[in-house]
Amino acid sequence: QVQLVESGGGLVQPGGSLRLSCAASGFTFSNSRMNWYRQAPGKEREWVAAISNTGGITNYADSVKGRFTISRDNAKNTVYLQMNNLNPEDTAVYYCKEQWLTDWGQGTQVTVSS
């Protein structure tokens, strides 16, 4: 079955950085467009970034453009989210998701606070 395991979250000060990872299994990762989403307390889940199956095409939400970078390693079935210059508005649980499947992982908590 599909498994998505996010990791790398934590508490970071404003202006800091974190790198999230998502290890995927149960589907053909190298054929799959992958996405990162996030959900802040009391808010709807929102799309953050996407990457094509080869990694050649990336897209970002306006709120993170220029600060976040999505990447992938198809040999490791893993997608990453490098987050720089974090601010309190980035506080959320972050999830990865395959483009067309309905499965979600447990997410990883990112808290930006001084």
C-alpha positions as CSV (number, residue, x, y, z in Angstrom):
1,Q,0.0,0.0,0.0
2,V,1.0,3.6,-0.3
3,Q,3.2,5.0,2.5
4,L,4.4,8.6,2.8
5,V,6.6,9.3,5.8
6,E,7.5,13.0,6.4
7,S,10.3,14.0,8.7
8,G,12.6,16.9,9.4
9,G,10.2,19.3,11.1
10,G,10.9,21.1,14.4
11,L,11.1,24.4,16.2
12,V,13.1,27.1,14.4
13,Q,13.6,30.9,15.0
14,P,12.4,33.4,12.4
15,G,14.9,33.7,9.6
16,G,16.0,30.1,10.1
17,S,16.0,27.1,7.8
18,L,14.7,23.5,7.8
19,R,14.9,20.7,5.3
20,L,11.9,18.3,5.2
21,S,12.0,14.8,3.7
22,C,9.3,12.5,2.6
23,A,10.0,8.9,2.0
24,A,7.5,7.3,-0.4
25,S,6.6,3.6,-1.1
26,G,3.8,1.6,-2.6
27,F,3.8,3.3,-6.0
28,T,6.2,4.0,-8.8
29,F,7.8,7.1,-7.4
30,S,10.0,7.9,-10.4
31,N,6.8,8.2,-12.6
32,S,5.0,10.5,-10.1
33,R,4.6,14.2,-9.7
34,M,5.0,15.0,-6.0
35,N,3.6,17.8,-4.0
36,W,4.1,19.4,-0.6
37,Y,1.1,20.8,1.3
38,R,0.7,22.5,4.7
39,Q,-2.0,23.1,7.2
40,A,-1.8,25.8,9.8
41,P,-3.9,25.7,13.0
42,G,-7.5,26.6,12.2
43,K,-6.9,26.9,8.5
44,E,-7.5,24.8,5.4
45,R,-4.7,22.7,4.0
46,E,-2.9,24.6,1.3
47,W,-0.6,23.6,-1.6
48,V,3.0,24.7,-1.2
49,A,5.1,23.2,-4.0
50,A,5.2,20.6,-6.7
51,I,7.9,18.8,-8.7
52,S,7.7,16.8,-11.9
53,N,8.7,13.1,-12.0
54,T,12.1,13.9,-13.3
55,G,12.6,17.0,-11.2
56,G,12.9,19.2,-14.2
57,I,9.8,21.3,-13.5
58,T,9.0,22.9,-10.1
59,N,6.1,25.1,-9.1
60,Y,5.6,27.1,-5.9
61,A,2.9,29.0,-4.1
62,D,3.4,32.7,-4.1
63,S,3.8,32.7,-0.4
64,V,6.9,30.6,-0.5
65,K,8.5,31.4,-3.8
66,G,12.1,32.4,-3.5
67,R,12.4,30.9,0.0
68,F,11.5,27.2,-0.4
69,T,13.0,24.7,-2.8
70,I,11.5,21.3,-3.7
71,S,13.7,18.6,-4.9
72,R,13.7,14.8,-5.2
73,D,16.0,11.8,-5.3
74,N,14.3,9.0,-7.4
75,A,17.0,6.5,-6.3
76,K,15.9,7.0,-2.7
77,N,12.1,7.4,-3.4
78,T,12.3,10.7,-1.5
79,V,11.1,14.2,-2.0
80,Y,12.6,17.2,-0.1
81,L,11.5,20.7,0.8
82,Q,14.3,23.1,1.7
83,M,12.8,26.0,3.6
84,N,14.9,29.2,4.2
85,N,14.1,32.5,5.7
86,L,11.2,31.0,7.7
87,N,8.7,33.3,9.3
88,P,5.9,32.6,11.9
89,E,3.3,32.4,9.1
90,D,5.1,29.2,7.9
91,T,4.1,27.4,11.1
92,A,2.1,24.4,10.1
93,V,2.0,20.6,9.7
94,Y,3.7,19.8,6.4
95,Y,2.6,16.9,4.2
96,C,3.8,15.3,1.0
97,K,1.4,13.8,-1.6
98,E,1.5,12.1,-4.9
99,Q,-0.3,14.1,-7.5
100,W,-3.2,11.7,-8.3
101,L,-3.3,9.4,-5.3
102,T,-5.5,10.2,-2.3
103,D,-3.1,9.0,0.4
104,W,-1.6,11.3,3.0
105,G,1.2,10.8,5.5
106,Q,1.2,11.8,9.1
107,G,2.9,15.1,8.4
108,T,5.7,16.8,10.2
109,Q,5.2,19.8,12.4
110,V,7.1,23.0,11.7
111,T,7.0,25.8,14.3
112,V,8.6,29.1,13.6
113,S,8.9,31.2,16.8
114,S,11.4,33.2,18.8
